[in-house]
Amino acid sequence: MKQFTKRVEDFTCAHCGATVLGNGYTNHCPKCLWSRHVDNNPGDRQSDCGGMMEPVSVEQGNGKFVITHKCQKCGKVIRQKTCDNDDIDAIIALGTNPDFIFGK
């Protein structure tokens, strides 16, 4: 079973450079939807990989969108729920053209 560790952390997106204000559940940039492979279990910051997690697809689920990220370094695939402040245009672009990498 996955353990969740809530961490409130602000960061600068390594993909698009946006300043991201964390809320304890923030796991990707709300502007470009990219993430970073830093966790083995959500919030633990125990991954040695550190690779960039590319948003590769999006689907709708239980009233929210779910983004699938794939690590460009190790290939790990994870799914993350979107947040209310995520750029809806980026979500739509990902959903309509999965080859489009928003913010690149």
C-alpha positions in Angstrom: 0.0 0.0 0.0 1.3 3.4 -0.9 1.9 5.9 1.9 1.3 9.5 1.4 3.4 12.3 2.9 2.0 15.7 2.6 4.7 18.3 1.8 4.0 22.0 1.2 6.8 23.0 -1.2 7.1 25.9 -3.7 9.3 25.2 -6.7 10.4 26.5 -10.1 9.2 24.3 -12.9 12.3 22.7 -14.5 10.5 22.5 -17.9 8.9 25.9 -18.4 10.3 28.0 -15.6 7.0 28.9 -13.9 7.0 29.6 -10.2 4.7 27.1 -8.6 3.2 27.6 -5.1 2.7 24.2 -3.5 -0.3 23.3 -1.3 0.9 19.9 0.0 -0.6 18.0 -2.8 1.1 19.8 -5.7 2.9 17.2 -7.9 3.2 18.9 -11.3 3.4 22.4 -12.8 -0.1 23.9 -13.4 1.1 25.8 -16.4 2.8 23.1 -18.6 1.7 19.9 -16.6 5.2 18.5 -16.4 6.5 16.9 -13.2 9.7 15.6 -11.8 10.4 12.0 -10.6 11.3 12.7 -7.0 9.1 10.2 -5.1 8.9 6.5 -4.7 5.7 6.9 -2.8 3.7 10.2 -3.0 5.5 12.9 -1.0 8.5 10.8 0.3 11.2 12.5 -1.9 13.1 9.2 -1.8 13.6 8.6 -5.6 17.2 8.8 -6.8 16.0 9.3 -10.4 15.1 13.0 -10.6 14.1 12.7 -14.2 11.6 14.9 -15.9 8.1 13.4 -16.0 6.4 14.2 -19.4 2.6 14.5 -19.5 1.8 11.9 -22.2 -2.0 11.6 -21.9 -5.0 12.8 -20.1 -8.4 11.2 -19.4 -11.5 12.1 -17.5 -12.2 10.3 -14.2 -14.6 11.0 -11.3 -15.2 14.7 -12.1 -11.5 15.5 -12.5 -8.9 14.8 -15.3 -6.1 12.3 -14.7 -2.8 13.0 -16.3 -0.4 10.2 -17.1 3.3 11.1 -16.7 6.2 9.2 -18.1 9.7 9.7 -16.7 12.1 10.6 -19.5 15.1 9.1 -17.6 13.9 5.8 -16.2 10.5 5.2 -18.0 8.4 5.0 -14.8 4.7 5.8 -15.5 2.4 7.4 -12.9 -1.1 8.9 -13.0 -2.0 12.1 -11.2 -5.2 14.0 -10.7 -5.4 17.5 -12.1 -5.7 20.4 -9.7 -8.2 23.3 -9.9 -5.4 25.7 -10.9 -4.1 23.6 -13.8 -4.2 25.4 -17.2 -7.3 24.0 -18.9 -5.8 24.9 -22.3 -2.8 22.7 -21.6 -5.1 19.8 -20.5 -7.2 20.2 -23.6 -4.1 20.4 -25.8 -2.8 17.2 -24.2 -6.1 15.4 -24.6 -6.6 16.4 -28.3 -3.1 16.0 -29.5 -0.9 13.7 -27.3 2.2 14.5 -29.4 1.9 18.2 -28.5 4.2 19.0 -25.5 2.7 22.2 -24.0 5.2 24.8 -22.9 8.2 23.4 -24.9 
